[in-house]
């Protein structure tokens, strides 16, 4: 495989383009927004500079990496010669189904079509194509250039050959691929999101305050970040959507989202991206400042 097309140049798409380009693949980065493409190139440049500052990359590597990336606003131009497409467009089922239907028509018959979706069924995506054996999940973690894991998700009809090829390709990117089956949340979010939801339930029930819950998980379980802070970083709307996918997919009440999570999303308190969640980010993300709303949940107030 040589020609890689990445669809969507947002948070994940720019990182995926970065790692493929850095490993000498020829990358076509596609987005419906020219502004998003320009922002992605600037972000990739900044992240490469960070690698240079750390001494893990040279200026020549940076130039070569950027030279391996071309940008397109039209999918038919960006994907027509792809050996592998990695779709990282917005997490919306209708958007993804439309993209895969179009890719199936545009791309050569042997092109592998992968999705970076966090929660949409690979089997459902594959079903809108005529090549379900060549549709697979390639779930990178954020930030892509840093995080080692790729969850490789086999849809119901994904072939052994395609799975093997994607496992090998992930290794060539310096990643550690893990093969999983296509069920709601795959492995990462089936375990992570109920943990985050349970942390919110713990707060909602008044067992402990925000900082206490995060401190227990950080110092007690050696997590680098507490679950409530992590939820703010992921986006509370994203967490809620994934809980709903688990709840609908398994029909098990243990996946019911906490009413506090639902309220916060309804109120527009989505975490870092909206400036407020469990913590307040109006002064940035460097200092962790408790949101006013949760000050009354501290142990002192409860007592
Ligand atoms: P984002 O919102 O940062 O970027 C999405 C990009 O897709 C935008 O630039 C948008 O203009 C573009 N787009 C929308 N429709 C398009 C179309 N029809 N054709 C081409 N481009 C289109 O989203 P983000 O966070 O990068 O997520 C992308 C995917 O990665 C989603 O499926 C998400 O579930 C998944 N993901 C996100 C993670 C995260 O931490 N943000 C982690 C792992 C997976």
py3Dmol code that shows the C-alpha trace and the ligand (Angstrom):
import py3Dmol

protein = """\
ATOM      1  CA  UNK A   1       0.000   0.000   0.000  1.00  0.00           C
ATOM      2  CA  UNK A   2       1.310   3.410  -0.951  1.00  0.00           C
ATOM      3  CA  UNK A   3      -1.542   5.828  -1.547  1.00  0.00           C
ATOM      4  CA  UNK A   4      -3.590   6.685   1.517  1.00  0.00           C
ATOM      5  CA  UNK A   5      -6.641   8.929   1.483  1.00  0.00           C
ATOM      6  CA  UNK A   6      -7.797  10.449   4.761  1.00  0.00           C
ATOM      7  CA  UNK A   7     -11.350  11.826   4.753  1.00  0.00           C
ATOM      8  CA  UNK A   8     -11.943  14.604   7.298  1.00  0.00           C
ATOM      9  CA  UNK A   9      -9.097  16.840   8.470  1.00  0.00           C
ATOM     10  CA  UNK A  10     -10.283  17.657  12.002  1.00  0.00           C
ATOM     11  CA  UNK A  11      -8.740  16.566  15.300  1.00  0.00           C
ATOM     12  CA  UNK A  12      -8.251  12.956  14.218  1.00  0.00           C
ATOM     13  CA  UNK A  13      -7.852  13.363  10.447  1.00  0.00           C
ATOM     14  CA  UNK A  14      -4.831  15.658  10.725  1.00  0.00           C
ATOM     15  CA  UNK A  15      -3.145  13.256  13.144  1.00  0.00           C
ATOM     16  CA  UNK A  16      -3.813  10.247  10.905  1.00  0.00           C
ATOM     17  CA  UNK A  17      -2.486  12.129   7.851  1.00  0.00           C
ATOM     18  CA  UNK A  18       0.573  13.130   9.922  1.00  0.00           C
ATOM     19  CA  UNK A  19       1.548   9.566  10.909  1.00  0.00           C
ATOM     20  CA  UNK A  20       1.038   8.094   7.431  1.00  0.00           C
ATOM     21  CA  UNK A  21       2.988  10.951   5.780  1.00  0.00           C
ATOM     22  CA  UNK A  22       5.798  10.663   8.336  1.00  0.00           C
ATOM     23  CA  UNK A  23       6.107   6.987   7.423  1.00  0.00           C
ATOM     24  CA  UNK A  24       6.593   7.774   3.722  1.00  0.00           C
ATOM     25  CA  UNK A  25       3.058   7.049   2.518  1.00  0.00           C
ATOM     26  CA  UNK A  26       1.605   9.405  -0.040  1.00  0.00           C
ATOM     27  CA  UNK A  27      -1.407  11.041   1.638  1.00  0.00           C
ATOM     28  CA  UNK A  28      -4.439  12.735   0.086  1.00  0.00           C
ATOM     29  CA  UNK A  29      -6.239  14.659   2.817  1.00  0.00           C
ATOM     30  CA  UNK A  30      -9.875  15.453   1.973  1.00  0.00           C
ATOM     31  CA  UNK A  31     -12.283  17.800   3.764  1.00  0.00           C
ATOM     32  CA  UNK A  32     -15.402  19.641   2.624  1.00  0.00           C
ATOM     33  CA  UNK A  33     -13.933  22.723   4.296  1.00  0.00           C
ATOM     34  CA  UNK A  34     -10.848  24.432   2.809  1.00  0.00           C
ATOM     35  CA  UNK A  35     -10.404  26.255   6.134  1.00  0.00           C
ATOM     36  CA  UNK A  36     -10.284  22.905   7.956  1.00  0.00           C
ATOM     37  CA  UNK A  37      -7.599  21.675   5.520  1.00  0.00           C
ATOM     38  CA  UNK A  38      -5.466  24.783   6.078  1.00  0.00           C
ATOM     39  CA  UNK A  39      -5.859  24.447   9.837  1.00  0.00           C
ATOM     40  CA  UNK A  40      -4.884  20.766   9.605  1.00  0.00           C
ATOM     41  CA  UNK A  41      -1.668  21.567   7.702  1.00  0.00           C
ATOM     42  CA  UNK A  42      -0.785  24.228  10.288  1.00  0.00           C
ATOM     43  CA  UNK A  43      -1.439  21.763  13.134  1.00  0.00           C
ATOM     44  CA  UNK A  44       0.677  19.061  11.476  1.00  0.00           C
ATOM     45  CA  UNK A  45       3.496  21.624  11.019  1.00  0.00           C
ATOM     46  CA  UNK A  46       3.299  22.605  14.704  1.00  0.00           C
ATOM     47  CA  UNK A  47       3.282  18.986  15.870  1.00  0.00           C
ATOM     48  CA  UNK A  48       6.292  18.195  13.649  1.00  0.00           C
ATOM     49  CA  UNK A  49       8.108  21.197  15.180  1.00  0.00           C
ATOM     50  CA  UNK A  50       7.421  19.725  18.609  1.00  0.00           C
ATOM     51  CA  UNK A  51       9.036  16.445  17.492  1.00  0.00           C
ATOM     52  CA  UNK A  52      12.057  18.405  16.187  1.00  0.00           C
ATOM     53  CA  UNK A  53      12.357  20.236  19.523  1.00  0.00           C
ATOM     54  CA  UNK A  54      12.390  16.854  21.275  1.00  0.00           C
ATOM     55  CA  UNK A  55      15.146  15.661  18.968  1.00  0.00           C
ATOM     56  CA  UNK A  56      13.104  12.815  17.459  1.00  0.00           C
ATOM     57  CA  UNK A  57      12.837  14.400  14.000  1.00  0.00           C
ATOM     58  CA  UNK A  58      14.963  16.600  11.697  1.00  0.00           C
ATOM     59  CA  UNK A  59      13.980  19.621   9.594  1.00  0.00           C
ATOM     60  CA  UNK A  60      14.477  17.406   6.525  1.00  0.00           C
ATOM     61  CA  UNK A  61      12.007  14.840   7.935  1.00  0.00           C
ATOM     62  CA  UNK A  62       9.501  17.643   8.475  1.00  0.00           C
ATOM     63  CA  UNK A  63       9.851  18.840   4.882  1.00  0.00           C
ATOM     64  CA  UNK A  64       9.517  15.266   3.587  1.00  0.00           C
ATOM     65  CA  UNK A  65       6.423  14.639   5.724  1.00  0.00           C
ATOM     66  CA  UNK A  66       4.674  17.815   4.590  1.00  0.00           C
ATOM     67  CA  UNK A  67       5.721  17.020   1.009  1.00  0.00           C
ATOM     68  CA  UNK A  68       3.854  13.708   1.245  1.00  0.00           C
ATOM     69  CA  UNK A  69       0.496  15.424   1.898  1.00  0.00           C
ATOM     70  CA  UNK A  70      -1.829  16.829  -0.758  1.00  0.00           C
ATOM     71  CA  UNK A  71      -5.179  18.388   0.115  1.00  0.00           C
ATOM     72  CA  UNK A  72      -8.530  18.137  -1.686  1.00  0.00           C
ATOM     73  CA  UNK A  73     -12.041  19.446  -1.122  1.00  0.00           C
ATOM     74  CA  UNK A  74     -13.571  16.946  -3.564  1.00  0.00           C
ATOM     75  CA  UNK A  75     -13.689  13.331  -2.449  1.00  0.00           C
ATOM     76  CA  UNK A  76     -13.713  12.027  -6.044  1.00  0.00           C
ATOM     77  CA  UNK A  77     -10.362  13.712  -6.706  1.00  0.00           C
ATOM     78  CA  UNK A  78      -8.776  12.747  -3.396  1.00  0.00           C
ATOM     79  CA  UNK A  79      -9.847   9.093  -3.324  1.00  0.00           C
ATOM     80  CA  UNK A  80      -9.691   7.879  -6.913  1.00  0.00           C
ATOM     81  CA  UNK A  81      -6.187   6.354  -6.628  1.00  0.00           C
ATOM     82  CA  UNK A  82      -6.333   5.218  -3.009  1.00  0.00           C
ATOM     83  CA  UNK A  83      -5.037   1.834  -1.872  1.00  0.00           C
ATOM     84  CA  UNK A  84      -6.492   2.541   1.566  1.00  0.00           C
ATOM     85  CA  UNK A  85      -9.012   5.147   2.679  1.00  0.00           C
ATOM     86  CA  UNK A  86      -9.211   6.080   6.360  1.00  0.00           C
ATOM     87  CA  UNK A  87     -12.402   7.996   7.026  1.00  0.00           C
ATOM     88  CA  UNK A  88     -12.285  10.416   9.978  1.00  0.00           C
ATOM     89  CA  UNK A  89     -15.205  12.719   9.160  1.00  0.00           C
ATOM     90  CA  UNK A  90     -17.696  13.936  11.767  1.00  0.00           C
ATOM     91  CA  UNK A  91     -19.285  11.247  13.964  1.00  0.00           C
ATOM     92  CA  UNK A  92     -22.685  11.246  12.245  1.00  0.00           C
ATOM     93  CA  UNK A  93     -24.097   8.027  10.849  1.00  0.00           C
ATOM     94  CA  UNK A  94     -25.726   9.644   7.790  1.00  0.00           C
ATOM     95  CA  UNK A  95     -22.522  11.510   6.914  1.00  0.00           C
ATOM     96  CA  UNK A  96     -20.500   8.302   7.145  1.00  0.00           C
ATOM     97  CA  UNK A  97     -22.961   6.165   5.157  1.00  0.00           C
ATOM     98  CA  UNK A  98     -23.029   8.766   2.362  1.00  0.00           C
ATOM     99  CA  UNK A  99     -19.201   8.909   2.293  1.00  0.00           C
ATOM    100  CA  UNK A 100     -18.806   5.113   2.106  1.00  0.00           C
ATOM    101  CA  UNK A 101     -21.456   4.795  -0.609  1.00  0.00           C
ATOM    102  CA  UNK A 102     -19.542   7.391  -2.642  1.00  0.00           C
ATOM    103  CA  UNK A 103     -16.140   5.812  -1.897  1.00  0.00           C
ATOM    104  CA  UNK A 104     -17.435   2.442  -3.070  1.00  0.00           C
ATOM    105  CA  UNK A 105     -18.333   4.012  -6.413  1.00  0.00           C
ATOM    106  CA  UNK A 106     -15.159   6.101  -6.830  1.00  0.00           C
ATOM    107  CA  UNK A 107     -12.386   3.809  -5.576  1.00  0.00           C
ATOM    108  CA  UNK A 108     -10.738   0.919  -7.433  1.00  0.00           C
ATOM    109  CA  UNK A 109     -12.255  -2.506  -6.601  1.00  0.00           C
ATOM    110  CA  UNK A 110      -9.338  -3.528  -4.375  1.00  0.00           C
ATOM    111  CA  UNK A 111      -9.237  -0.347  -2.236  1.00  0.00           C
ATOM    112  CA  UNK A 112      -9.668  -1.028   1.477  1.00  0.00           C
ATOM    113  CA  UNK A 113     -12.136   1.301   3.178  1.00  0.00           C
ATOM    114  CA  UNK A 114     -11.477   1.945   6.880  1.00  0.00           C
ATOM    115  CA  UNK A 115     -13.344   4.108   9.380  1.00  0.00           C
ATOM    116  CA  UNK A 116     -11.946   5.785  12.487  1.00  0.00           C
ATOM    117  CA  UNK A 117     -15.435   5.908  14.054  1.00  0.00           C
ATOM    118  CA  UNK A 118     -15.617   5.691  17.860  1.00  0.00           C
ATOM    119  CA  UNK A 119     -19.083   4.224  18.011  1.00  0.00           C
ATOM    120  CA  UNK A 120     -20.797   3.561  14.682  1.00  0.00           C
ATOM    121  CA  UNK A 121     -21.145  -0.069  13.577  1.00  0.00           C
ATOM    122  CA  UNK A 122     -18.548  -1.102  10.974  1.00  0.00           C
ATOM    123  CA  UNK A 123     -21.014  -3.747   9.766  1.00  0.00           C
ATOM    124  CA  UNK A 124     -23.639  -1.046   9.149  1.00  0.00           C
ATOM    125  CA  UNK A 125     -21.114   1.092   7.250  1.00  0.00           C
ATOM    126  CA  UNK A 126     -19.982  -1.940   5.209  1.00  0.00           C
ATOM    127  CA  UNK A 127     -23.579  -2.755   4.291  1.00  0.00           C
ATOM    128  CA  UNK A 128     -23.890   0.367   2.086  1.00  0.00           C
ATOM    129  CA  UNK A 129     -20.933  -0.821  -0.026  1.00  0.00           C
ATOM    130  CA  UNK A 130     -20.504  -3.758  -2.405  1.00  0.00           C
ATOM    131  CA  UNK A 131     -17.203  -4.694  -0.737  1.00  0.00           C
ATOM    132  CA  UNK A 132     -18.116  -5.531   2.873  1.00  0.00           C
ATOM    133  CA  UNK A 133     -15.087  -7.858   3.036  1.00  0.00           C
ATOM    134  CA  UNK A 134     -12.835  -4.803   2.516  1.00  0.00           C
ATOM    135  CA  UNK A 135     -14.453  -2.506   5.093  1.00  0.00           C
ATOM    136  CA  UNK A 136     -12.812  -2.346   8.518  1.00  0.00           C
ATOM    137  CA  UNK A 137     -12.454  -0.131  11.585  1.00  0.00           C
ATOM    138  CA  UNK A 138      -9.127   1.564  12.208  1.00  0.00           C
ATOM    139  CA  UNK A 139      -9.705   3.353  15.506  1.00  0.00           C
ATOM    140  CA  UNK A 140      -6.777   5.619  16.341  1.00  0.00           C
ATOM    141  CA  UNK A 141      -6.566   7.375  19.705  1.00  0.00           C
ATOM    142  CA  UNK A 142      -6.184  11.109  20.301  1.00  0.00           C
ATOM    143  CA  UNK A 143      -3.535  12.591  19.886  1.00  0.00           C
ATOM    144  CA  UNK A 144      -2.719  10.252  17.006  1.00  0.00           C
ATOM    145  CA  UNK A 145       1.028  11.005  16.659  1.00  0.00           C
ATOM    146  CA  UNK A 146       1.506  10.206  20.372  1.00  0.00           C
ATOM    147  CA  UNK A 147      -0.898   7.378  21.212  1.00  0.00           C
ATOM    148  CA  UNK A 148       0.316   3.882  20.358  1.00  0.00           C
ATOM    149  CA  UNK A 149      -2.979   1.990  20.135  1.00  0.00           C
ATOM    150  CA  UNK A 150      -4.999   1.248  17.008  1.00  0.00           C
ATOM    151  CA  UNK A 151      -8.182  -0.727  17.654  1.00  0.00           C
ATOM    152  CA  UNK A 152      -8.636  -2.759  14.458  1.00  0.00           C
ATOM    153  CA  UNK A 153     -12.327  -3.592  14.221  1.00  0.00           C
ATOM    154  CA  UNK A 154     -13.553  -6.492  12.125  1.00  0.00           C
ATOM    155  CA  UNK A 155     -17.020  -5.984  10.720  1.00  0.00           C
ATOM    156  CA  UNK A 156     -19.247  -9.041  10.327  1.00  0.00           C
ATOM    157  CA  UNK A 157     -17.906  -9.682   6.799  1.00  0.00           C
ATOM    158  CA  UNK A 158     -14.355  -8.269   6.991  1.00  0.00           C
ATOM    159  CA  UNK A 159     -11.926 -10.793   5.485  1.00  0.00           C
ATOM    160  CA  UNK A 160      -8.902 -12.296   7.239  1.00  0.00           C
ATOM    161  CA  UNK A 161      -6.604 -10.906   4.516  1.00  0.00           C
ATOM    162  CA  UNK A 162      -7.843  -7.337   4.957  1.00  0.00           C
ATOM    163  CA  UNK A 163      -7.594  -7.601   8.760  1.00  0.00           C
ATOM    164  CA  UNK A 164      -4.027  -8.896   8.463  1.00  0.00           C
ATOM    165  CA  UNK A 165      -3.056  -6.127   6.055  1.00  0.00           C
ATOM    166  CA  UNK A 166      -4.448  -3.424   8.349  1.00  0.00           C
ATOM    167  CA  UNK A 167      -2.695  -4.958  11.374  1.00  0.00           C
ATOM    168  CA  UNK A 168       0.603  -4.906   9.444  1.00  0.00           C
ATOM    169  CA  UNK A 169       0.048  -1.378   8.149  1.00  0.00           C
ATOM    170  CA  UNK A 170      -0.637  -0.143  11.694  1.00  0.00           C
ATOM    171  CA  UNK A 171       2.663  -1.686  12.830  1.00  0.00           C
ATOM    172  CA  UNK A 172       4.471   0.102   9.986  1.00  0.00           C
ATOM    173  CA  UNK A 173       3.167   3.361  11.498  1.00  0.00           C
ATOM    174  CA  UNK A 174       4.873   2.429  14.782  1.00  0.00           C
ATOM    175  CA  UNK A 175       1.516   1.626  16.383  1.00  0.00           C
ATOM    176  CA  UNK A 176       0.323  -1.364  18.366  1.00  0.00           C
ATOM    177  CA  UNK A 177      -2.800  -2.754  16.673  1.00  0.00           C
ATOM    178  CA  UNK A 178      -5.327  -4.828  18.603  1.00  0.00           C
ATOM    179  CA  UNK A 179      -7.931  -6.897  16.768  1.00  0.00           C
ATOM    180  CA  UNK A 180     -11.483  -6.667  18.117  1.00  0.00           C
ATOM    181  CA  UNK A 181     -14.969  -7.560  16.889  1.00  0.00           C
ATOM    182  CA  UNK A 182     -17.670  -5.139  15.829  1.00  0.00           C
ATOM    183  CA  UNK A 183     -20.029  -4.735  18.789  1.00  0.00           C
ATOM    184  CA  UNK A 184     -21.216  -1.428  20.295  1.00  0.00           C
ATOM    185  CA  UNK A 185     -18.328   0.621  21.709  1.00  0.00           C
ATOM    186  CA  UNK A 186     -15.806  -2.001  20.462  1.00  0.00           C
ATOM    187  CA  UNK A 187     -13.447  -2.552  23.429  1.00  0.00           C
ATOM    188  CA  UNK A 188     -12.116   0.921  24.281  1.00  0.00           C
ATOM    189  CA  UNK A 189     -15.420   2.729  24.695  1.00  0.00           C
ATOM    190  CA  UNK A 190     -17.350  -0.290  26.037  1.00  0.00           C
ATOM    191  CA  UNK A 191     -15.070  -0.111  29.062  1.00  0.00           C
ATOM    192  CA  UNK A 192     -14.082   3.580  29.222  1.00  0.00           C
ATOM    193  CA  UNK A 193     -17.531   5.183  28.859  1.00  0.00           C
ATOM    194  CA  UNK A 194     -19.308   3.159  31.586  1.00  0.00           C
ATOM    195  CA  UNK A 195     -16.381   4.051  33.868  1.00  0.00           C
ATOM    196  CA  UNK A 196     -16.833   7.753  33.105  1.00  0.00           C
ATOM    197  CA  UNK A 197     -20.617   7.408  33.489  1.00  0.00           C
ATOM    198  CA  UNK A 198     -20.105   5.676  36.859  1.00  0.00           C
ATOM    199  CA  UNK A 199     -17.879   8.550  37.987  1.00  0.00           C
ATOM    200  CA  UNK A 200     -20.696  10.982  37.071  1.00  0.00           C
ATOM    201  CA  UNK A 201     -23.232   8.782  38.920  1.00  0.00           C
ATOM    202  CA  UNK A 202     -20.920   8.825  41.956  1.00  0.00           C
ATOM    203  CA  UNK A 203     -20.942  12.639  41.851  1.00  0.00           C
ATOM    204  CA  UNK A 204     -24.734  12.753  41.201  1.00  0.00           C
ATOM    205  CA  UNK A 205     -25.401  10.519  44.214  1.00  0.00           C
ATOM    206  CA  UNK A 206     -23.294  12.802  46.419  1.00  0.00           C
ATOM    207  CA  UNK A 207     -20.801  10.100  47.318  1.00  0.00           C
ATOM    208  CA  UNK A 208     -17.975  12.561  46.668  1.00  0.00           C
ATOM    209  CA  UNK A 209     -17.167  15.804  44.840  1.00  0.00           C
ATOM    210  CA  UNK A 210     -15.515  16.266  41.433  1.00  0.00           C
ATOM    211  CA  UNK A 211     -11.969  16.713  42.722  1.00  0.00           C
ATOM    212  CA  UNK A 212     -12.288  13.862  45.201  1.00  0.00           C
ATOM    213  CA  UNK A 213     -13.480  11.415  42.514  1.00  0.00           C
ATOM    214  CA  UNK A 214     -10.722  12.428  40.104  1.00  0.00           C
ATOM    215  CA  UNK A 215      -8.072  12.249  42.831  1.00  0.00           C
ATOM    216  CA  UNK A 216      -9.130   8.734  43.877  1.00  0.00           C
ATOM    217  CA  UNK A 217      -8.816   7.491  40.304  1.00  0.00           C
ATOM    218  CA  UNK A 218      -5.564   9.347  39.607  1.00  0.00           C
ATOM    219  CA  UNK A 219      -3.670   8.438  42.757  1.00  0.00           C
ATOM    220  CA  UNK A 220      -5.430   5.173  43.557  1.00  0.00           C
ATOM    221  CA  UNK A 221      -5.507   3.632  40.090  1.00  0.00           C
ATOM    222  CA  UNK A 222      -2.543   5.470  38.555  1.00  0.00           C
ATOM    223  CA  UNK A 223      -4.728   6.976  35.820  1.00  0.00           C
ATOM    224  CA  UNK A 224      -2.962   9.989  34.274  1.00  0.00           C
ATOM    225  CA  UNK A 225      -6.211  11.987  34.406  1.00  0.00           C
ATOM    226  CA  UNK A 226      -9.359  11.605  36.524  1.00  0.00           C
ATOM    227  CA  UNK A 227     -12.506  10.344  34.727  1.00  0.00           C
ATOM    228  CA  UNK A 228     -14.397  13.650  35.079  1.00  0.00           C
ATOM    229  CA  UNK A 229     -11.508  15.690  33.683  1.00  0.00           C
ATOM    230  CA  UNK A 230     -11.154  13.131  30.900  1.00  0.00           C
ATOM    231  CA  UNK A 231     -14.880  13.442  30.131  1.00  0.00           C
ATOM    232  CA  UNK A 232     -14.415  17.223  29.809  1.00  0.00           C
ATOM    233  CA  UNK A 233     -11.569  16.637  27.345  1.00  0.00           C
ATOM    234  CA  UNK A 234     -13.489  14.089  25.254  1.00  0.00           C
ATOM    235  CA  UNK A 235     -16.618  16.283  25.235  1.00  0.00           C
ATOM    236  CA  UNK A 236     -19.671  15.467  27.342  1.00  0.00           C
ATOM    237  CA  UNK A 237     -21.857  15.330  24.206  1.00  0.00           C
ATOM    238  CA  UNK A 238     -19.549  12.663  22.756  1.00  0.00           C
ATOM    239  CA  UNK A 239     -19.692  10.699  26.050  1.00  0.00           C
ATOM    240  CA  UNK A 240     -23.490  10.896  26.074  1.00  0.00           C
ATOM    241  CA  UNK A 241     -23.750   9.750  22.444  1.00  0.00           C
ATOM    242  CA  UNK A 242     -21.542   6.752  23.115  1.00  0.00           C
ATOM    243  CA  UNK A 243     -23.563   5.785  26.239  1.00  0.00           C
ATOM    244  CA  UNK A 244     -26.699   5.902  24.066  1.00  0.00           C
ATOM    245  CA  UNK A 245     -25.026   3.665  21.469  1.00  0.00           C
ATOM    246  CA  UNK A 246     -24.179   1.147  24.235  1.00  0.00           C
ATOM    247  CA  UNK A 247     -27.681   1.405  25.734  1.00  0.00           C
ATOM    248  CA  UNK A 248     -29.432   0.946  22.354  1.00  0.00           C
ATOM    249  CA  UNK A 249     -26.999  -1.704  21.119  1.00  0.00           C
ATOM    250  CA  UNK A 250     -27.048  -3.992  24.155  1.00  0.00           C
ATOM    251  CA  UNK A 251     -30.515  -3.080  25.528  1.00  0.00           C
ATOM    252  CA  UNK A 252     -29.053  -3.349  29.013  1.00  0.00           C
ATOM    253  CA  UNK A 253     -30.078  -0.727  31.620  1.00  0.00           C
ATOM    254  CA  UNK A 254     -26.565  -0.741  33.060  1.00  0.00           C
ATOM    255  CA  UNK A 255     -25.620   1.544  30.155  1.00  0.00           C
ATOM    256  CA  UNK A 256     -28.246   4.207  30.961  1.00  0.00           C
ATOM    257  CA  UNK A 257     -26.524   7.612  30.919  1.00  0.00           C
ATOM    258  CA  UNK A 258     -26.497   9.441  34.266  1.00  0.00           C
ATOM    259  CA  UNK A 259     -29.240  12.134  34.388  1.00  0.00           C
ATOM    260  CA  UNK A 260     -26.553  14.657  35.405  1.00  0.00           C
ATOM    261  CA  UNK A 261     -24.640  13.942  32.170  1.00  0.00           C
ATOM    262  CA  UNK A 262     -27.864  14.435  30.184  1.00  0.00           C
ATOM    263  CA  UNK A 263     -28.557  17.734  32.003  1.00  0.00           C
ATOM    264  CA  UNK A 264     -25.066  19.078  31.413  1.00  0.00           C
ATOM    265  CA  UNK A 265     -25.234  18.343  27.687  1.00  0.00           C
ATOM    266  CA  UNK A 266     -28.723  19.880  27.453  1.00  0.00           C
ATOM    267  CA  UNK A 267     -27.408  22.993  29.231  1.00  0.00           C
ATOM    268  CA  UNK A 268     -24.509  23.243  26.754  1.00  0.00           C
ATOM    269  CA  UNK A 269     -21.834  22.476  29.344  1.00  0.00           C
ATOM    270  CA  UNK A 270     -19.800  20.172  27.121  1.00  0.00           C
ATOM    271  CA  UNK A 271     -16.377  20.399  28.764  1.00  0.00           C
ATOM    272  CA  UNK A 272     -13.235  21.990  27.299  1.00  0.00           C
ATOM    273  CA  UNK A 273     -14.816  22.792  23.922  1.00  0.00           C
ATOM    274  CA  UNK A 274     -17.601  24.912  25.472  1.00  0.00           C
ATOM    275  CA  UNK A 275     -15.408  26.355  28.239  1.00  0.00           C
ATOM    276  CA  UNK A 276     -17.280  24.616  31.058  1.00  0.00           C
ATOM    277  CA  UNK A 277     -17.957  21.084  32.246  1.00  0.00           C
ATOM    278  CA  UNK A 278     -16.948  19.583  35.564  1.00  0.00           C
ATOM    279  CA  UNK A 279     -14.135  22.129  35.500  1.00  0.00           C
ATOM    280  CA  UNK A 280     -14.050  25.729  34.242  1.00  0.00           C
ATOM    281  CA  UNK A 281     -11.765  26.389  31.267  1.00  0.00           C
ATOM    282  CA  UNK A 282     -12.388  30.124  30.842  1.00  0.00           C
ATOM    283  CA  UNK A 283      -8.706  30.709  31.707  1.00  0.00           C
ATOM    284  CA  UNK A 284      -7.465  27.772  29.601  1.00  0.00           C
ATOM    285  CA  UNK A 285      -6.635  24.143  30.380  1.00  0.00           C
ATOM    286  CA  UNK A 286      -3.309  24.568  32.200  1.00  0.00           C
ATOM    287  CA  UNK A 287      -4.787  25.101  35.682  1.00  0.00           C
ATOM    288  CA  UNK A 288      -7.585  22.800  36.794  1.00  0.00           C
ATOM    289  CA  UNK A 289     -10.378  25.039  38.167  1.00  0.00           C
ATOM    290  CA  UNK A 290     -13.544  23.485  39.546  1.00  0.00           C
ATOM    291  CA  UNK A 291     -16.750  24.717  37.850  1.00  0.00           C
ATOM    292  CA  UNK A 292     -18.875  26.885  40.200  1.00  0.00           C
ATOM    293  CA  UNK A 293     -21.800  24.517  39.820  1.00  0.00           C
ATOM    294  CA  UNK A 294     -19.882  21.739  41.577  1.00  0.00           C
ATOM    295  CA  UNK A 295     -18.445  23.708  44.475  1.00  0.00           C
ATOM    296  CA  UNK A 296     -21.529  22.931  46.547  1.00  0.00           C
ATOM    297  CA  UNK A 297     -20.949  19.212  45.975  1.00  0.00           C
ATOM    298  CA  UNK A 298     -17.753  19.284  47.998  1.00  0.00           C
ATOM    299  CA  UNK A 299     -17.588  17.022  51.039  1.00  0.00           C
ATOM    300  CA  UNK A 300     -17.685  20.021  53.384  1.00  0.00           C
ATOM    301  CA  UNK A 301     -21.006  21.182  51.958  1.00  0.00           C
ATOM    302  CA  UNK A 302     -22.489  17.666  51.955  1.00  0.00           C
ATOM    303  CA  UNK A 303     -21.543  17.237  55.626  1.00  0.00           C
TER     304      UNK A 303
END
"""
ligand_1 = """\
44
LIG
P -13.774 16.903 13.951
O -15.116 17.522 14.124
O -12.584 17.512 14.613
O -13.446 16.783 12.387
C -14.331 16.272 11.446
C -13.984 16.844 10.097
O -14.764 16.154 9.114
C -14.318 18.344 9.957
O -13.152 19.049 9.535
C -15.414 18.364 8.882
O -15.331 19.508 8.040
C -15.120 17.083 8.113
N -16.244 16.555 7.351
C -17.548 16.483 7.689
N -18.266 15.907 6.696
C -17.380 15.586 5.704
C -17.498 14.981 4.433
N -18.679 14.601 3.966
N -16.384 14.827 3.691
C -15.173 15.251 4.153
N -15.004 15.833 5.353
C -16.083 16.000 6.120
O -13.957 15.372 14.402
P -12.881 14.396 15.062
O -12.872 14.573 16.532
O -11.605 14.475 14.295
O -13.576 12.985 14.794
C -13.517 12.358 13.538
C -13.846 10.887 13.717
O -12.901 10.293 14.593
C -15.215 10.616 14.321
O -15.745 9.466 13.715
C -14.902 10.369 15.791
O -15.846 9.522 16.417
C -13.573 9.652 15.672
N -12.706 9.717 16.848
C -12.525 10.888 17.535
C -11.669 10.925 18.629
C -11.406 12.212 19.346
O -10.801 12.157 20.435
N -11.788 13.357 18.816
C -10.959 9.724 19.096
C -11.150 8.566 18.248
C -12.020 8.571 17.197
"""
view = py3Dmol.view(width=600, height=400)
view.addModel(protein, "pdb")
view.setStyle({"model": 0}, {"cartoon": {"style": "trace"}})
view.addModel(ligand_1, "xyz")
view.setStyle({"model": 1}, {"stick": {}})
view.zoomTo()
view.show()
